[in-house]
Amino acid sequence: MEESQGPRRKTVSRYNPKTEQGTHVFDIARYSLLKGLGAGKCIRSATFAVGGYEWCIHFKPDGDIGEDNKYYVAVFLDLASKNAAEVRALFNIKLVDPATGKQCKPLKMMPE
């Protein structure tokens, strides 16, 4: 005869990392004057804080070096905090045409 075992116990654990959310609007006045700045050359937003870290946006109106930049711009989110440990960020960048208020469709997204 088999010995009866007690009821099975189920345990569950969960790790829920701390997350922060924020929004930053980087308004570029007279954008057409920036075309021709040169591949790889950028303008930067002011720094802004999210999650206790400083960030800024790098915008390259003529794309990055080595790209077929005739049709592309490059946009990067930069961790500006000097004392930052390892940080992960999920972000969404939207380019909006101020004349129409409509979002421009991205032609390609590349990780940095």
Stockholm file with secondary structure:
# STOCKHOLM 1.0

chainA/1-112         MEESQGPRRKTVSRYNPKTEQGTHVFDIARYSLLKGLGAGKCIRSATFAVGGYEWCIHFKPDGDIGEDNKYYVAVFLDLASKNAAEVRALFNIKLVDPATGKQCKPLKMMPE
#=GR chainA/1-112 SS CCCCCCCCCCCCCCCCCCCCCCCCCCCCTTGGGTTTSCTTCCEECCCEEETTEEEEEEEETTCCTTSCTTSCCEEEEEECCTTCCSCCCCCCCCCBCTTTCCBCCCSCCCCC
#=GC SS_cons         CCCCCCCCCCCCCCCCCCCCCCCCCCCCTTGGGTTTSCTTCCEECCCEEETTEEEEEEEETTCCTTSCTTSCCEEEEEECCTTCCSCCCCCCCCCBCTTTCCBCCCSCCCCC
//
